[in-house]
Amino acid sequence: MANGNERKLTKQDINKVYVRNLFALQFGWNYEKMQGLGYSYVIMPALKRLYGDDPEKMKRALKMQSSYFNTTPGTSHLIVGADMALEEEIGIESEEAVSALKTGLMGPLAGVGDTLFIAIYRAIVFSIASYVAMQGNPVGLIVPLLACAAVLWVRYKFTWMGYQSGRKLATGFADSISPITEAASILGLTVVGALIPSVVNYSTNLAFTMGDVTFAVQDMLDKIMPKMLPLGIVMLSYWLLGKKKINSTKLIFILLGLGMILGNLQSMLTAVAGLF
Amino acid sequence: MQEISFLIILVLLLYTMIAVVDQISIQCGLYSPLFAATFTGLLLGDLQTGLIIGATLQLMTLGVATYGGATVPDYLSGAIMGTAYAIISGEGAEYGIAVAIPIGLLLTQMDVLGRMSNSFFQHYGDRCAEKGDWKGMEKANLLGLIPWELSRLIPVALGLFFGEAVVTSINALIPAWFMTGLRTAGSILPAMGMAILMRYLPLKKYYPYFIIGFVLLAYGGSSFTVMAAALLGLALAALHFSRGKDKAVATVSGDVAMFDDEEVEIDG
């Protein structure tokens, strides 16, 4: 088993790596190697244990570990865990395998991780918290904190899952998690659908007077479908985001402009009507 | 107009420091506009304003995240300054939202600058790796926190120290119709957060669930809450999950016919 490496990692080493992975993976983030510097910092307790008394091996390990790396922090634990298992098992001769593991898995795990840990997570956790806060109630802020505690636990499990099953598990992970991602997407979409009428609070005050009768535009719209305007604005934004040239920053300006027009529509129309 | 005391500025700067670490590590929530604005509101004695500014900014930016290291507007700093300005000027939450957005957008550049500065520590780390100096490499990564912190602390500190002057000049510059427009914009901006999420979630595949959620709250808004919709969504998700599992088991055992007939969706 211990080909050229009789030194073993302790439980404490792995827990140290976990804590560093939680906090420091992105401290040194830069455009050249992204999380590369952070990754070497995260795995350092393991490297110290395995190569601490051999400067030559340490040098090789450091060079290999500081290469380009970028993935979702939440799923990075699986890679770090598998990396530790490989290096413990094979020693420094595993450097090619570890490089391949890191570069091979960071993409797929970022795909799963960004959806699960960022997009869906926020759609559910932060939207519920904001919805409660919108009513002037700070209690909702507990929701993200509780969810965060759960995520920290999951990330702890990931570290050990990666470590215990090495490369095999981490590779299969992206496939095996897809039913969970699908189910979470369903929950996320239901919440998003429910949020639109509750948090996009626009209704028009536009009214037309014809003789003695005043038509309030909003009342007429409500008869067709309540909350039609908020849905319309969301669908417009959704459609715009599908365009190549529109990103979220540009969309802000578009919505600011739309707000300017909608907010002053009544007075604009009155001004135009006054001309005749 | 009230001034922000030196002590409160210090506490807010300390909060910013911790929030920056939260933002680039566990993201438990302190980094979010929701928490930042609420905390600022609490400190300045107007929790309600803070909550509303925070919630609106949060909903607007729900889907705005740093996927793959992309830079996004700095709504953390924007939320703190916007809430502080709204409270010291007494102009209300809409005002705070309206100033937080341009501040956040403007500070995008600071984030880019911070990430660029970190190349310096990357090079330092690379040189240490060549020498096998693991201590130096650890130091390089830890020092990388400094540009992150400064990119947020400098604007927040300047913004809060000169708060009153900033607010006065904003008020002198902005006409009434513009404020009305911003107020309307504030109410429709959460649409952006929804739209971005819909782009990330598989809307085309699972649109029926989106319709269910919308109908619940659009027609039943007085008796339903978002929490109720979330629970219903959870139930639907659980149904889908267990059906998916049944199907997988059936496929494995070769007994597919019955399940396949009932299955109407095509999965990829």
Interface residues (C-beta under 8 A of the other chain):
Chain A: L22 F23 A24 L25 Q26 F27 G28 W29 N30 Y31 E32 K33 M34 G36 L37 G38 S40 Y41 M44 L47 K48 P55 E56 M58 K59 L62 K63 Q65 S66 N70 P73 A110 D114 T115 I118 A119 I120 R122 A123 I124 F126 S127 I128 A129 S130 Y131 A133 M134 G136 N137 P138 L141 P144 L145 C148 V151 L152 P179 I180 E182 A183 A184 S185 I186 L187 G188 L189 T190 V191 V192 G193 A194 L195 I196 P197 S198 V199 V200 N201 Y202 M225 P226 K227 P230 L231 I233 V234 M235 L236 S237 Y238 L240 L241 G242 S248 T249 L251 I252 L255 L256 L258 G259 M260 I261 L262 G263 N264 S267
Chain B: V21 I24 S25 I26 Q27 C28 G29 S32 L34 F35 T38 L47 Q48 L51 I52 G54 A55 T56 Q58 L59 L62 G63 V64 A65 Y67 G68 G69 V72 P73 I101 L105 T108 R115 M116 N118 S119 F121 Q122 G125 D126 C128 A129 E130 K131 G132 W134 M137 E138 A140 N141 L142 L143 G144 L145 W148 W177 F178 T180 G181 L182 R183 T184 A185 G186 S187 I188 L189 P190 A191 M192 G193 M194 A195 I196 L197 M198 R199 Y200 L201 P202 L203 K205 Y206 Y207 Y209 F210 I211 I212 G213 F214 V215 L216 L217 A218 Y219 G221 F224 T225 V226 M227 A229 A230 L232 G233 L234 L236 A237 A238 H240 F241 G244 K245 A248 D267
